[in-house]
């Protein structure tokens, strides 16, 4: 079972327990199927991890990108998810 690191809390977890994020152009997109091409970053499906990653501006480092990345699709994904 592959293990990945959450970009929010920086803890390691099984890949199946994390939400994969991928970049399309300059948009960070939740990859719920885990099949989008390109480099991925992983995040717990927990709003706290999302808020931590966004506050730390972890996106450019995680995706090895330069320039501004738009995380609005990920924000909408967490806004639509029920709070635990």
Contact map, one row per residue, 1 for C-alpha under 8 A:
111000000000011000000000000000000000000000000000000000000000000000000000000000000000
111100000000011000000000000000000000000000000000000000000000000000000000000000000000
111110000001111000000000000000000000000000000000000000000000000000000000000000000000
011111000001111001000000000000000000000001000000000000000000000000000000000000000000
001111100111100000000000000000000000000001100000000000000000000000000000000000000000
000111111111100001000000000000000000000011110000100000000000000000000000000000000000
000011111100000000000000000000000000000011100000100010000100010000000000000000000000
000001111100000000000000000000000000000000110001111111000100000000000000000000000000
000001111110000000000000000000000000000000000000100110000000000000000000000000000000
000011111111000000000000000000000000000000000000000000000000000000000000000000000000
000011001111100000000000000000000000000000000000000000000000000000000000000000000000
001111000111110000000000000000000000000000000000000000000000000000000000000000000000
001111000011111011000000000000000000000000000000000000000000000000000000000000000000
111100000001111111000000000000000000000000000000000000000000000000000000000000000000
111100000000111111000000000000000000000001000000000000000000000000000000000000000000
000000000000011111100000000000000000000000000000000000000000000000000000000000000000
000000000000111111100000000000000000000000011000000000000000000000000000000000000000
000101000000111111110000000000000000000001111000000000000000000000000000000000000000
000000000000000111111000000001110000000001111000000000000000000000000000000000000000
000000000000000001111100000001110100000111100000000000000000000000000000000000000000
000000000000000000111110000111100000000111100000000000000000000000000000000000000000
000000000000000000011111000111100001111110000000000000000000000000000000000000000000
000000000000000000001111111110000000011100000000000000000000001000000000000000000000
000000000000000000000111111110000000000000000000000000000000000000000000000000000000
000000000000000000000011111000000000000000000000000000000000000000000000000000000000
000000000000000000000011111100000000000000000000000000000000000000011100000000000000
000000000000000000000011111110000000000000000000000000000000000000001111100000000000
000000000000000000001111011111000000000000000000000000000000000000001111110000000000
000000000000000000001111001111100000000000000000000000000000000000000010110000000000
000000000000000000111100000111110000000000000000000000000000000000000000110010000000
000000000000000000111100000011111111000000000000000000000000000000000000000000000000
000000000000000000110000000001111100000000000000000000000000000000000000000000000000
000000000000000000000000000000111111000000000000000000000000000000000000000000000000
000000000000000000010000000000111111000000000000000000000000000000000000000000000000
000000000000000000000000000000101111100000000000000000000000000000000000000000000000
000000000000000000000100000000101111110000000000000000000000000000000000000000000000
000000000000000000000100000000000011111000000000000000000000000000000000000000000000
000000000000000000000110000000000001111100000000000000000000000000000000000000000000
000000000000000000000110000000000000111110000000000000000000001000000000000000000000
000000000000000000011110000000000000011111000000000000000000011000000000000000000000
000001100000000000011100000000000000001111100000000000000000011000000000000000000000
000111100000001001111000000000000000000111110000000000000000000000000000000000000000
000011110000000001111000000000000000000011111100110000000000000000000000000000000000
000001010000000011100000000000000000000001111100110000000000000000000000000000000000
000000000000000011100000000000000000000000111110110000000000000000000000000001000000
000000000000000000000000000000000000000000111111110000000000000000000000000001000001
000000000000000000000000000000000000000000001111111000000000000000000000000001000010
000000010000000000000000000000000000000000000111111100000000000000000000000000000000
000001111000000000000000000000000000000000111111111110000000000000000000000000000000
000000010000000000000000000000000000000000111111111111000000000000000000001001000000
000000010000000000000000000000000000000000000011111111100000000000000000000000000000
000000011000000000000000000000000000000000000001111111110000000000000000000000000000
000000111000000000000000000000000000000000000000111111111110000000000000000000000000
000000010000000000000000000000000000000000000000011111111110000000000000000000000000
000000000000000000000000000000000000000000000000001111111100000000000000000000000000
000000000000000000000000000000000000000000000000000111111100000000000000000000000000
000000000000000000000000000000000000000000000000000011111111000000000000000000000000
000000110000000000000000000000000000000000000000000011111111110000000000000000000000
000000000000000000000000000000000000000000000000000011001111111010001000000000000000
000000000000000000000000000000000000000000000000000000001111111111111000000000000000
000000000000000000000000000000000000000000000000000000000111111110000000000000000000
000000100000000000000000000000000000000110000000000000000111111110000000000000000000
000000000000000000000010000000000000001110000000000000000011111110000000000000000000
000000000000000000000000000000000000000000000000000000000001111111000000000000000000
000000000000000000000000000000000000000000000000000000000011111111100000000000000000
000000000000000000000000000000000000000000000000000000000001000111110000000000000000
000000000000000000000000000000000000000000000000000000000001000011111000000000000000
000000000000000000000000010000000000000000000000000000000001000001111100000000000000
000000000000000000000000011100000000000000000000000000000011000000111110000000000000
000000000000000000000000011100000000000000000000000000000000000000011111100000000000
000000000000000000000000001110000000000000000000000000000000000000001111111000000000
000000000000000000000000001100000000000000000000000000000000000000000111111100000000
000000000000000000000000001111000000000000000000000000000000000000000111111110000000
000000000000000000000000000111000000000000000000000000000000000000000011111111000000
000000000000000000000000000000000000000000000000010000000000000000000011111111100000
000000000000000000000000000000000000000000000000000000000000000000000001111111110000
000000000000000000000000000001000000000000000000000000000000000000000000111111111000
000000000000000000000000000000000000000000001110010000000000000000000000011111111000
000000000000000000000000000000000000000000000000000000000000000000000000001111111100
000000000000000000000000000000000000000000000000000000000000000000000000000111111100
000000000000000000000000000000000000000000000000000000000000000000000000000011111110
000000000000000000000000000000000000000000000000000000000000000000000000000000111111
000000000000000000000000000000000000000000000010000000000000000000000000000000001111
000000000000000000000000000000000000000000000100000000000000000000000000000000000111
